[in-house]
Amino acid sequence: MINIKGKISFQGKPGAYADMACRAVYPGRKTLPCATFEDAFIAVSGKKAGLAMIPVDNALAGRVADVHHLLPESGLYIVGEHFHPVSHALLGVPGAAKKDIKHVHSHVHALPQCRKIIRRMRLQAHVGSDTAGAASEVAKMKDKAHAAIASELAAKIYGLKILQRNVQDAVRNTTRFLILSREHVVPPQRKNAPCITSIIFRTRNIPAALYKALGGFATNGISMAKLESYVDPAFDVAQFYAEVEGHPDSRALTLALEELRFFAEKVQVLGTYPAHPFRRSKKTK
């Protein structure tokens, strides 16, 4: 993993899953909690932090952060990715029992990951700024009827009681994070060291624009790991966020990007970074 000095910014309070991801990737590094994703970006661009840890996908809840809106204008680059296992716990105030709980608080994406227990316990769900923030609020309430869905680390930080572990609907609940930097650091091209390249592009307003723009990836044997579309404010031209498997110094990806630039406009490479081992482990199963 790339080693750039400085703090690591993340959205949320101490004990959030992004905080845990920072600690997992960079043990011992100081983290910088931020109120919003935009604040986490600004912390890096403003040199208050060297890196940012931003969640983008969850195995159960889908897309997490609208990185496509923030990255193009941020001046930051993607320099790494991390797949972090997420194990939610139901947390209550000291002295509370599961039978006391009537309300549950958590992040907007954590609540859908725990639909079964919320429905089974007939809890009223409340959206918080993040999981750790919800835990902090529940601790301040000191009300046995209120619980939070958050990490065991959050329980330790905010003095809450773990009422039940592993309350997520699926055992294999994983969140993917992107690591962002002011520096455009591209790893050297090496055999048996796969890379991911992230791209933003906008298609021209012509028939079959996307088909033509992506043709170069197919003809040059470049696998596409992700493709997401978004409309512009006028709702007439689509913008796309794509992740492809390949290094920009390889002839195959060079030719594919040349063809993309011919049929699309505003092509922006957001970064090239080593593919996380999680990807390879999934392919071998």
PyMOL commands that set and color helices and strands:
alter all, ss='L'
color gray80, all
select helices_A, chain A and resi 17-25+37-45+67-74+98-100+111-120+131-141+152-158+209-219+251-263+277-284
alter helices_A, ss='H'
color red, helices_A
select strands_A, chain A and resi 8-11+31-34+51-58+62-63+77-85+89-92+103-107+124-128+146-150+161-165+174-181+195-203+224-231+238-245+264-274
alter strands_A, ss='S'
color yellow, strands_A
deselect
rebuild
show_as cartoon
